[in-house]
Amino acid sequence: MPNNLTRREILLAGAATTAALATSNAFAAPTIWVPKKLRVGVIGCQGMGRGDRLNAARFGDVVALCDPDQKRLSEAMVDHPRASAFSDLRVMLEAMEGRIDFVTVSTPDHTHALATAMAMERGIHCYTQKPLTRTIPEARALAGIAKRSRVITQMGNQGTASSALRQTAAAIKAGVIGRVKEVHCWTDRAGDWWKQGVERAAQAPEPKELNWDAWLGPAPLRPYAPGYHAFAWRGWWDFGTGSLGDMGCHVMNLPFMALDLRDPISVFAESSRPEMKHNKDSFPSMSHVKYVFGERKGRAPVDLHWYDGGLKPEGVVKTDEPLPGNGALFIGENDVLFVPETYGDGAKLLSGKPMPEAAFVESPGHWEEFIAAIEGGARPMSDFVSYAAPLTETVLLGNLAIAAVGTELKWNPRRMSVQDGVDVAHLLRPVARPGWGL
């Protein structure tokens, strides 16, 4: 390949090849030569952080690594021996100011907002894992900072770049099932993935390799105990967003794209634990949330139902196969669309009619969209301002209802509030520990 091509030209010329790569093996070496010019900071090194930093390394040099767990940090340093290492994200971003082009943020949900805001305010492009934030106000704040700073942003909901998801969304918009009256989305989380509806474990000594203060970040101070780090944090209100926050940005992505599901009129939840009204610590093990959306830009009103913890919309419609662990049903006036997969694959009409072709914009690949945008191309579809923050807000509204289980919440999007007398202040007015606020 000629050496006088620009980096953007190389990326765009290789779009088809890299798209195939992204869907077949996310960690494989690229099939085209890409000069290592972009400087990458990694915040959160393992779990999803491992995949994110290895993908980022396909397009740039990892110059900084941050993880409060020294063991995880050391494992990442084996892959990136020349990178500077940190246990506190604030220290990393301050120390590396002017020396990072983009960051990956793959931490527990409660530190997404701070890490991302600090980076964007320094002019650093951001790839942040889903859900974008733990709370709705944080999502609004990040959208505002992204718009003001004009950096390139992308949320890590990879299905947004899926051709199957985009084409199915286009078919729904084109009226394949007529006016959509109801949508049902479900997931098998939490269950065996992590625990919810549980009590705190007894206090234990902090692991020597863990900077517990940095891991807590903006969350209220609590003693270390087993069951938070690593991964199990998802089931705790202070750290995660539960099953809905974890999987909603995937499973609800298709209906959000197809039907522009923003600003519901009301949200209502039932859960496996009515006593959750006085338990602000752990999410319930099962939930059913109903969102009511009014007419929007010509789209008819529609209800969306969310089920987690193994609950499913059994009996809503008759299918020839059992409902899988994750999926969606779109009930229209003319037909029912069954989507048995998280990213839109295998969508079929229950009438037996073939799915029609629908025009859509093909993605070169999830990561390729982000990198090409940094180099001057079009913004990624899942950028914070136009897509990721609104999607995250819709998803997290369900958690407001779960927190107020049994009470129908009337949502005021302009004031970012619900009716008086409903206690969801810990999600709408979170107070960060001193030194850890946005």
N, C-alpha and C positions, 0 to 999 in steps of 0.2 A: 504494500500500500504506500503511495507517495507520502513523503514526510511533510509536504507543504499543505496538506489538508488540515483544516481546523478541527479541534476536538468535537465541536458540534456536528460538523459534516461527517465525521467518523461515526458518531452515535446515530445520526439520522440515516446514514447509508446502511448501517447494520441493523436497522430496526426489526426487520423480519427475522433475521437470525437470532437476535437476542430475545425476541418475544418467544420463539420456540424454546430457547434455552430456559427462560424464566418458568415456563409451564412444565418442563420435563425434569429439571434438576436445578433447584435454586442455588446450590452451592458449587456447581460445576464451574470450571474456568471458562471465561468468555472465548468465543470462537473468532473474535476479531481483535486486533491489537488496539489497545486503548492506552494512551500515555498517562502515567500516574502523576497528575498535577494537582488535583484537588486535595486539600488537607482535611482529614476527617477526625472529629472528636467523638468518642463512643461513651455514652452515659448509660451504664447497665450492660454488663459484658456477657452474661450467660443466659440460658433460657432463650426467649425470643431475641435477647441481645446478641447471642452468638450468631444466629442467622442474619441479623441486621448488620453486624460488623463485618461478617464475611461477604455479604452482598455489597456493602459499602466499599470494601477493599477491592472489589472488581473495578471500581471507577476512581479510586484515589488512594492516597497514603494515609494510613491510620497513624496520627501523630500524638493522640492523647487517649488514655483509657481511664475510666472512672467507675469504681464499684466499691461499696462499703465493705464487701466481703473480700478479704485479702486472698483467700484461696481461689475464688473465682477470678479475681484480678490477675493473679499469677498465672492461671491457666490461659487467660487471654494474652498475656505478655509473651507466652511461648510463640503464638502466632504473629505477634507484632512487637518484636524485641526492641525496636528503636523508639517506641512510643513512650511518652511521659506518663507516669501512673499517679492516680489520685484516689482518695476514698471519699472525698466531699465534693459534690458537683459544683458548689459555689466557688470553692478554691480553684477547681480546674478551669472554670470559665473565666475567672479573674486572671489567673496565672497565664492562660493561653490566649488572652485577648489579642486579636490581630493576627493570630497564627492558625486559625481554624476557619475553613470555608463552609462546612456543614457538619451538623451533629446528628447522631442517632440517639433517640431517647427511648430506652427499652427498660424502664424501671417499673416498680409497682405504681399503680394508678395515682396514688396520693402525691407523688413527686413529679408527675408529668408536667403540670402547669408551671411550677417554679423553674425547672430545668429548661423548658421550652421558652418561657418568657425571658429569662436571663440571656439565652442564646440570641433570640430575635432582637432584643434591645441592643445587642452588640453587632448587629448586621449579619448574623450567622444564619444560613438556611437550615431548616429543621425537618427531619423525618422523625415523627413521633408515633409511637405505637398506639393502637386503639385500646380502650376508648380514649379520645384525645385528652380528657380530664376526668377527675373524680366528681366534679360538681358542675352544675349549669353556669354559675357565675364565672368559673374559671374558663369554660369554653367560650363564653362571650368575651372575656378579657383577652384570650389568645387570638381570637378573630380580630379584635381591635388592634392589637399590637402588630399582627401580621399585615393588616391593611396599611397601617401607618409606616411600618418599617420597609415594606415592599420586598421582603425576602421571599424566597421560594419555600413553600411548605407542602407537606404531604403526610396524611395519616396512614398508618400501617394496616389498612383493611384491604388486603391484596385482591380480594374479589372484585373491587371496583374496576380493575383493569381486565377482568375476565370477559372474553368474547361472548361466552354463553350468557353471563349475567347481563351484559349490555344489550345483546340481541333480544333476550326475553323481555327486558324492560321496554325496548323499542316496540316489541309486538303488543305489549299491554297498552302502551300509549296509542298505538294504531287501532286499538279496539278489537283485539283478537277474541276477547270474551265479552265484549260490550261494556257497559258501565259496571265498574267494580263496586260491589256493595260491602263486601267483607274481606279481610285478609286475616289469616291465622298463621302465626309463626311459632316455632317451638325449638327447644334444645334439650339435650339429655344432661347438661350441666346443672347442678354441681355434682352431686353423687360421688362416684368413685374418683372424679377428677380432683376435687378438694371438698372440704366439709363446710356446711352452712347449718345454721340453727343449732349451734353448739356453744358451750360456755368456755370461758378462757381457761387455759391450762395454768397450773401453778407456776409461780415465778421460779426461774432457774438462772444459774450463772450465765453471764453473757459469754458466748464463744470468743476465744482470744483473737480469732481472725476477723471478727465482725465489729465494725464501727457502728454500734447500736444507735448512737445519737444521730449519725448521718443517715442511717437507714430510716429512722423515724421521721427525719426531716420536719415538715410542717405539722405532722400529726401530734395530737396531745401526748404528753409524756406518759409512758407506762413502762413497767418493768419487762425485761425480756422474758419470754416463755416459748416453749416449743409450739409450733403451729402457725407461725407468722412467716418466717423466712426459712426456706424459699418457696414460692408459688402458692402456699396456703393462705397468703394475705388476701386473696381475692374474696374470701367469705366474710371479711370484717369491714364494717362501715368506715372505720377510720383510715383504712388502707386501700380497699378495693371498691368495686362497684357491683359485686355479686355476679350471678349467672347472666342477668340481663345486660349489665355493662360489658361483661366479657364477650358474650356471643351476639348481642343485639346489633353491634356495628357490622357483623357478618350477615346474620340471618335476616335482619330488617333492612339490609342494604338494597336488595332488589326492590321491595315495595317503596322504599324511600326514593330510589332513582326513578321508578316508573310512575309514581303517583304524587311526588313532591310533598311528602308527609311532614309538614312543619306546623308548629303552633296548634296543637289539638285544643279543642274547646274544653274537654275534661278528661280526667284519667281516674281509673278506679282499680283497686287491687284486692284480691283475696289471696290468702296464703295458708300454709300448713300450720302456722302458729299465730293465732289471734293475739297471744300475749306479746307479740312483737311490738305492740304499741308501747310497752314499757321496757323493751329490750333494744337499746340503741347500739348494741355491740356486734352481733352477728346477723347476717341476712337469713331469712327463713329458708328451709330446705326445699320448698316448693312454692311457686307463685303463679297466679293467673292475673294478668293485667289487661284491662280494656282501655284503649285510646279511642276517643271520639273526635274525628276531624270534620270540620265544616267545609262548605264549598270553597274552592281556592282556584282562581284563575281559570275558571271553566270546568274544573274537575268537580264531579259530584261529591257530596258528603260520603264518607266511608268510615267504617269502624275497623280497628286493628286489634286483634287479640294476641297476647304473648303468653306462652306457657314455658315453665322451666322445671328443673328437678325431676324430669321424667313425665310430667303431665303433657298430654297431647290433646288435640281437638278430636278425640274419638267420637264417631257418630255424627259429626257435622256434615260430612258427605261420605258416600260409599266409594271405597277404592278397591282395586283388585289385589293390592299388596298391603302388608302392614306398614304403618307409618314409620319411617326411619328415625334415628336419633335426633336429627336436625332436618328441618324442612319448612315449607310454606305452602299454603293453599290460598288461591285467589278465587273468590266466588263472584262471578259476574252474572249479568242478566241473561247472557246467552250460553255460557259454558263455565266450567271450572278448570282452572290451571293448577296442576300439581307440580311442585318443585321439590324433588327428594334429595336435594343437595345444597350445601351452604353457599356455593358460588354460582348457582343457577344452572348447573349441569343437569341433563336428563329431564328438563321441563316437558310436560305433556298435557294435552287436553283430555279430560276424563270422558268426553264424548267419543273419543277415538279418532277424531279428525286429526290430520297432520298439522304440526306447528308450521305456520307460514313463515317465510323469510321476511325479515324486517331490516331496513337499512339502519346502520349504526356506525359510529366512529371507532375504528379498530385501534386498540392500544398497542404500542410497541413493546409493552411490558411494564409492570408496576414500577420497578426501579428505574427502568429506562426513561419513563415519563419524568421522574423526579430529576434525574441527572441532565436530561436534555433541556429541561426548563431552566436549570441553573446556568446552562450554557447559552440561554437566550431563546429557547423554544417556548411553545405554549405551556401554560401552567398545568400541572397535573389535575385530573378530574377531582381527586380527593384532597384538594388544597383546603386549608383551614377556613378561609373566608366564605367561599361559596358553597362548600359541601361538607367538609369534615366537622366543623363546629356545629352547623345546624343538625346534621345527623346525630352527633353525640348528644345534643340538647334533647332531641326527640326521644332517644333511647333513655337518657337519664331522668326524663319526666316520669317514666315508669317507676323509678326508684323513689321518687317523691310519694307516689301512691302506695308503694310497698311500706314506706316509713309510716304512712298514715292509714294502714290497712283497714278496710271497711268503710272508709270515708271517700266520697266522690270529690275530687279536687277540681275546682274551677280555675283554669290557668289563665293568667294575664301575662302575655309575652312581653308587652311593653314595660310593665312594672316589674317583671320577673317575680311574680308573687301568686299566692293562692288566697282563698278567702280567709277572713279573720277567724281565729280560734283553732287553726290547724297547726300543730307543732312540727314543722319541718325545717326549723331554723338551722340545724346542724348541716343541712345540705344547701340551703339558700344563703346563709350568712356564716360560712365557716370561719373560724378564728385560728390562724396559724400560730405556731409557737414563735416567740420573739426571735428575729433573725432569719426566719424561714418564710416570710410572707412575700407575695408578688410585689 
